Amino acid sequence: MVKTVSSDGIWIDYTAERVGVRVRRDACRPIILERGRWNEYGVPYALPVKEGELAASKTGFSTLGSNLAKVEESAAGDTRQAELRNLLTGRIPFDNVTAAA
């Protein structure tokens, strides 16, 4: 897992391989690496996200859930593994995460 905070602190990217999640203060979106750039795709999800919306789906129905699962898998054993899920569900505030970066 790679965590990147934008220079202006407006968003945080959590990435693994070619997918990830971009989190802003009030919303998040799945992202994908295309031609060397991280691009948002799919619908935005208002924060906090309900835990049920974060379930990964093999059908691709929930790209947010699938991307979250990939990021969490890549962070196995890392103390920051739960950070993204906790941020998405509102267990930790956005400002706490950007301040700690």
C-alpha positions in Angstrom: 0.0 0.0 0.0 1.2 3.5 -0.9 -0.4 6.5 0.8 0.0 9.9 -0.9 -1.3 13.2 0.5 -1.7 16.0 -2.1 0.6 19.0 -1.6 -2.4 21.1 -0.7 -3.9 18.5 1.6 -7.2 18.3 -0.4 -7.0 14.5 -1.0 -5.3 11.3 0.1 -4.6 8.5 -2.3 -4.3 4.9 -1.0 -3.0 2.7 -3.9 -1.9 -0.9 -4.6 -0.6 -2.0 -7.9 -2.8 -0.3 -10.5 -5.9 0.6 -8.4 -6.7 2.6 -5.3 -9.1 5.0 -3.5 -8.9 8.8 -3.5 -10.4 10.3 -0.3 -11.4 13.9 0.1 -12.9 15.6 3.2 -16.5 14.7 2.3 -16.3 12.0 -0.5 -14.2 9.3 -2.0 -13.8 7.7 -5.5 -12.0 4.6 -6.9 -8.9 5.5 -8.9 -6.9 3.6 -11.5 -3.4 4.0 -12.9 -3.5 4.9 -16.6 -0.6 6.1 -18.6 1.4 7.0 -15.5 -1.4 9.0 -13.9 -3.9 8.2 -11.2 -7.4 8.9 -12.5 -10.7 8.9 -10.7 -13.5 6.8 -12.1 -17.0 5.6 -11.1 -19.4 7.4 -8.9 -18.3 9.5 -5.9 -19.3 8.1 -2.5 -20.3 10.5 0.3 -18.4 10.0 3.5 -19.0 8.3 5.8 -19.6 5.2 3.7 -21.7 2.4 5.2 -19.8 -0.8 5.9 -22.1 -2.7 3.6 -21.0 -0.6 0.6 -17.4 -1.6 1.2 -17.9 -5.3 0.5 -15.8 -6.4 -2.4 -17.6 -7.9 -5.4 -16.2 -10.3 -7.9 -18.7 -9.0 -10.4 -17.2 -5.5 -10.4 -20.5 -4.1 -9.0 -18.7 -2.3 -6.2 -15.5 -0.9 -7.5 -15.0 1.0 -4.3 -15.2 -2.3 -2.3 -12.9 -4.1 -4.8 -10.3 -1.3 -4.7 -10.4 -1.2 -0.9 -9.9 -5.0 -0.7 -6.8 -4.7 -3.0 -5.3 -1.9 -0.9 -6.0 -3.8 2.3 -4.5 -7.0 0.9 -1.3 -5.2 -0.1 -1.0 -3.7 3.4 -1.3 -7.1 5.3 0.8 -6.9 8.4 1.2 -3.1 8.1 0.0 -1.2 11.1 -1.8 1.2 8.7 -3.8 -1.6 7.1 -7.1 -0.5 8.7 -6.6 3.3 8.2 -8.4 3.5 4.9 -11.4 1.6 6.0 -11.6 3.6 9.2 -11.3 6.9 7.3 -14.1 5.8 4.8 -16.5 4.8 7.6 -15.8 7.9 9.7 -14.1 6.2 12.5 -11.2 8.6 12.1 -11.4 12.2 10.8 -9.9 13.3 7.5 -7.9 16.0 9.3 -6.3 13.5 11.6 -4.9 11.5 8.7 -3.6 14.5 6.7 -2.0 16.0 9.9 -0.1 12.7 10.6 1.3 12.4 7.0 
